[in-house]
Amino acid sequence: MVVALVVASVVLSGCGQGQNSSVPLCPGPGRNAAAVVLMAQAVPSAAYVPCISDFPAGWTFGGERIRNGGSEFWMDSDRAGFHALTVLLDPTCDVSTAVEVPPEAGEPPMKRYEEPKVLPPTFSGNRYYVFPGGCVTYRFSFLQGATFAQVVEASEALTFVARSLGVTELAKDGLILCGRGVHCPG
């Protein structure tokens, strides 16, 4: 009887192989992209939404906060610390103290800015991606001893999904993603 109760509590608690729908995973087969859709709804002007393509070794999802007008999620690292990277999606951002740098290969068409705040032995700084209708900020805040390698790892784990892709995919299910380029009923 005790074993049955333990098994039932594990199954009913959601522990197991199910995905956490609050994790902003990039859309794909077998992936729950519900958080990405909510983020797109939070900033309806944004042409792109950030998402997690894969977690590098030692990195985990920390949490998210999605509200009308903006959203954020953060990632924790076994080497860079808790809340080591916060990713924010907002309609605009202030890049006046940042330096524009060339975009990385494979990035969508957007402007990229870097704003280092503190350099080793600790690292903190901001990276901005500015595009039509929105801005994504990567806010790095690492523990002492973390290296720039963790910036590279975290950056490679993240990418963007075009809002237009979300509109198309949701339309297949008869759903409407209101906002940029889509007139909503009502």
C-alpha positions as CSV (number, residue, x, y, z in Angstrom):
1,M,0.0,0.0,0.0
2,V,2.8,2.4,0.9
3,V,4.5,1.7,-2.5
4,A,1.2,2.4,-4.3
5,L,0.9,5.7,-2.5
6,V,4.4,6.8,-3.3
7,V,4.0,5.8,-7.0
8,A,0.7,7.6,-7.2
9,S,2.1,10.8,-5.6
10,V,5.0,10.8,-8.0
11,V,2.7,10.4,-11.0
12,L,0.2,12.9,-9.8
13,S,2.8,15.5,-8.8
14,G,4.0,15.8,-12.4
15,C,7.4,14.3,-11.6
16,G,8.6,12.3,-14.5
17,Q,9.1,12.9,-18.2
18,G,6.7,15.7,-18.8
19,Q,7.9,19.1,-19.9
20,N,7.6,22.2,-17.8
21,S,5.3,24.5,-19.9
22,S,6.8,27.6,-18.3
23,V,10.2,26.9,-19.9
24,P,10.5,29.0,-23.1
25,L,11.7,26.2,-25.4
26,C,12.0,27.0,-29.1
27,P,9.2,25.3,-31.1
28,G,9.9,21.9,-32.5
29,P,8.7,18.3,-32.5
30,G,7.8,17.1,-29.0
31,R,8.5,20.5,-27.4
32,N,6.0,22.6,-25.5
33,A,6.4,26.2,-26.7
34,A,3.5,27.6,-24.6
35,A,5.8,30.1,-22.8
36,V,7.1,31.4,-26.1
37,V,3.5,32.1,-27.2
38,L,2.8,33.9,-23.9
39,M,5.9,36.0,-24.3
40,A,4.8,36.9,-27.9
41,Q,1.4,38.0,-26.5
42,A,3.1,40.0,-23.7
43,V,5.0,42.2,-26.3
44,P,2.7,42.1,-29.4
45,S,4.8,44.6,-31.3
46,A,7.9,42.3,-31.2
47,A,9.0,40.7,-34.5
48,Y,11.0,38.1,-32.6
49,V,10.8,36.2,-29.3
50,P,13.8,34.7,-27.5
51,C,13.8,31.0,-26.7
52,I,16.0,28.2,-25.4
53,S,17.2,25.8,-28.1
54,D,19.1,23.5,-25.8
55,F,20.6,23.6,-22.3
56,P,24.3,23.4,-22.1
57,A,25.9,21.1,-19.5
58,G,25.5,22.7,-16.1
59,W,22.8,25.1,-17.1
60,T,19.1,24.9,-15.9
61,F,15.9,26.9,-16.2
62,G,15.5,29.1,-13.2
63,G,12.1,30.7,-13.7
64,E,10.0,33.2,-15.7
65,R,7.8,36.2,-15.3
66,I,5.5,37.1,-18.1
67,R,3.4,40.3,-17.9
68,N,1.6,42.7,-20.2
69,G,4.3,44.8,-21.8
70,G,7.3,42.6,-21.1
71,S,8.6,39.2,-20.1
72,E,11.7,37.6,-18.6
73,F,13.2,34.3,-17.9
74,W,16.4,33.3,-16.2
75,M,18.9,30.5,-16.3
76,D,21.0,29.1,-13.5
77,S,24.5,27.7,-13.8
78,D,26.5,25.3,-11.7
79,R,29.6,27.5,-12.4
80,A,28.2,31.0,-13.0
81,G,25.6,30.8,-10.2
82,F,21.9,31.2,-9.7
83,H,20.2,33.8,-11.9
84,A,23.4,33.9,-13.9
85,L,21.6,35.0,-17.1
86,T,18.3,36.9,-17.3
87,V,16.7,37.3,-20.7
88,L,14.2,40.1,-21.1
89,L,11.8,40.9,-23.9
90,D,10.5,44.5,-24.0
91,P,9.1,46.8,-26.6
92,T,12.2,49.1,-26.4
93,C,15.5,49.3,-24.5
94,D,18.1,51.9,-23.8
95,V,21.4,51.1,-25.6
96,S,22.9,54.6,-25.2
97,T,25.8,53.3,-23.1
98,A,26.3,50.1,-25.2
99,V,28.5,49.6,-28.2
100,E,27.1,48.3,-31.5
101,V,28.8,45.1,-32.6
102,P,28.4,43.0,-35.8
103,P,25.8,40.3,-35.5
104,E,26.8,36.7,-35.1
105,A,26.5,34.3,-38.1
106,G,23.0,32.9,-38.3
107,E,21.3,35.6,-36.2
108,P,18.1,37.1,-37.6
109,P,18.4,40.6,-39.0
110,M,18.7,42.8,-35.9
111,K,21.2,45.1,-34.3
112,R,23.3,43.8,-31.5
113,Y,24.9,45.9,-28.7
114,E,27.3,44.9,-25.9
115,E,27.6,46.6,-22.6
116,P,30.2,45.0,-20.2
117,K,29.8,46.2,-16.6
118,V,32.4,44.2,-14.6
119,L,35.2,42.1,-16.1
120,P,37.0,39.1,-14.6
121,P,37.4,37.8,-11.9
122,T,33.6,38.3,-12.0
123,F,31.6,39.1,-15.1
124,S,28.5,41.1,-15.5
125,G,27.1,42.9,-18.5
126,N,24.3,43.3,-20.9
127,R,23.8,42.2,-24.5
128,Y,21.0,43.8,-26.5
129,Y,19.3,42.7,-29.7
130,V,17.1,45.4,-31.2
131,F,14.6,44.6,-33.9
132,P,11.3,46.0,-35.2
133,G,8.9,46.4,-32.4
134,G,11.1,45.0,-29.6
135,C,14.3,44.4,-27.8
136,V,15.8,41.4,-26.1
137,T,18.4,41.9,-23.3
138,Y,20.7,39.2,-22.1
139,R,21.7,40.3,-18.6
140,F,24.8,38.3,-17.4
141,S,25.6,38.3,-13.7
142,F,28.2,35.7,-12.9
143,L,29.7,34.6,-9.6
144,Q,33.4,35.2,-9.0
145,G,35.5,32.5,-10.8
146,A,33.1,32.0,-13.7
147,T,34.7,32.6,-17.1
148,F,33.7,34.0,-20.4
149,A,33.2,30.4,-21.5
150,Q,29.9,30.5,-19.6
151,V,28.8,33.6,-21.7
152,V,29.5,31.5,-24.9
153,E,27.6,28.5,-23.5
154,A,24.6,30.5,-22.5
155,S,24.6,32.5,-25.8
156,E,24.7,29.3,-27.8
157,A,21.7,27.9,-25.9
158,L,19.5,30.8,-26.9
159,T,18.1,31.9,-30.2
160,F,15.0,33.7,-31.5
161,V,11.8,32.6,-33.1
162,A,10.1,34.9,-35.6
163,R,6.6,36.0,-34.5
164,S,5.5,35.2,-38.1
165,L,6.3,31.6,-37.5
166,G,4.2,31.5,-34.4
167,V,1.3,33.1,-36.2
168,T,1.5,30.5,-39.0
169,E,1.8,27.5,-36.6
170,L,-1.0,28.6,-34.4
171,A,-3.3,29.3,-37.4
172,K,-2.9,25.6,-38.3
173,D,-4.8,24.9,-35.1
174,G,-7.4,27.6,-35.7
175,L,-5.8,30.0,-33.2
176,I,-4.8,33.6,-33.6
177,L,-1.6,35.2,-32.2
178,C,-2.6,38.9,-32.1
179,G,0.0,41.6,-32.6
180,R,2.5,42.6,-35.2
181,G,1.1,41.9,-38.6
182,V,-2.1,40.3,-37.4
183,H,-5.3,42.2,-36.9
184,C,-7.3,40.8,-34.1
185,P,-11.0,40.5,-33.9
186,G,-12.8,42.8,-31.5
